Amino acid sequence: MSIAQCPPFKPFRLGWHAHFQTIAAAFIRGDLGWESAVRHVVPLNDGDRLVIHDNQPRNWQLGDRIAVLLHGLCGSHASPYVVRAARKLRDQGIRTVRVDLRGFGDSALISRHHLYAGCSHDLRDVIHYLLQQSPDSCISLVGFSLGATIILKTIGEWAANAPAQVDSVVAISPPVDLMQSGANLQRNGNRIYDHYFVRQMKANLALRRRKVANLIDNHLNPLPNRLVHLDDQFTAPLWGFRGARDYYEKCSSGPLLNKIEVPTVILAAEDDPVVPYSMFSNWPMSPQVELVTTRHGGHLGFLGNRTADADRHWMDWRVCRWIDLLKNQA
């Protein structure tokens, strides 16, 4: 069965609009149910730390599969789309590890540095940490938005040298071209998302400036009101880039898509208001990468009609099914 031969996405009645899909899905929460996650603090190679949340099914044993889930910008392990996917994967017997990237979720007061789109080194450190615990486990990587492009960047950098245990990737709504994504957020209808990201990032940084000892900071004040300006004046300089253009060019995953050797599926909606679909035609893709597109779905939305799936979250069920298919292609 080809990945593309999945049940077609059909938005539920009156719910086809991209902004509705994007916003509604962000507020429909999930519940991990009877299990509480084990919280681990993972040391990073540069001396910083981040937090992961580990949910093991009751019958999971060392050597069984692990899925690592990465949230999007301003998200966390508790983001609804992460929680829903983790619960479904756990119910399939897969151990799920939800990562709080630097500066967000439970990492907000643990990390001294900040999240940026090029932090493939952090994902490599998390994978190394997990393989030290269970070296024979196969690992699936599941990313959402910014977390998805970080995963694509990581496996693209690995090329043919990916760890044998990493055998499947699902990347949902990844901004593979950061420059194009930034420009897209400046369009009138999409500025609501730019405002949201900046508002969340400014509030998060204000908290961390008060609470985190020795926070890495250039003390920029006041902070800009546009994401591209915040990246240009704050994020980029702190990570050694000359500005937003240099940062975006060097950290986009698009140029690496043709180097990927891990079986990968990318899910993208043609009406995504955050990540413009047109960017995917700009970069050649490895034969190991399959791009699945839908006409509707918004950004991380994909709220559909009730079909054979147990609920309306078409995206969640495809993640579970695709991991099952991809691991057999590795």
Buried (B, 14 or more C-beta within 10 A) or exposed (E): EEBEEBEEBBBBEEBBBBBBBBBBBBEBEBEBEEBEBEEBEBEBEEEBBBBBBBBBBEEBEEEBBBBBBBBBBBBBBBBBBBBBBBBBBBEBEBBBBBBBBBBBBBBBBBBBBBBBBBBBEBBBBBBEBBBEEBEEBBBBBBBBBBBBBBBBBBBBBBBEEBBEBBBBBBBBBBBBBBBBBBBBBEEEEBEBBBBBBBEBBBEBBEEBEEEBEEBEBEEEEEBBEBBBBBBBBBBBBBBEBEEBBBBBEBBBBBBBBBBBBBBBBBBBBBBBBBBBBEBBEEBEBBEBBBBBBBEBBBBBBBBBEEEEBEBBBBBBBBBBBBBBBBBEEB
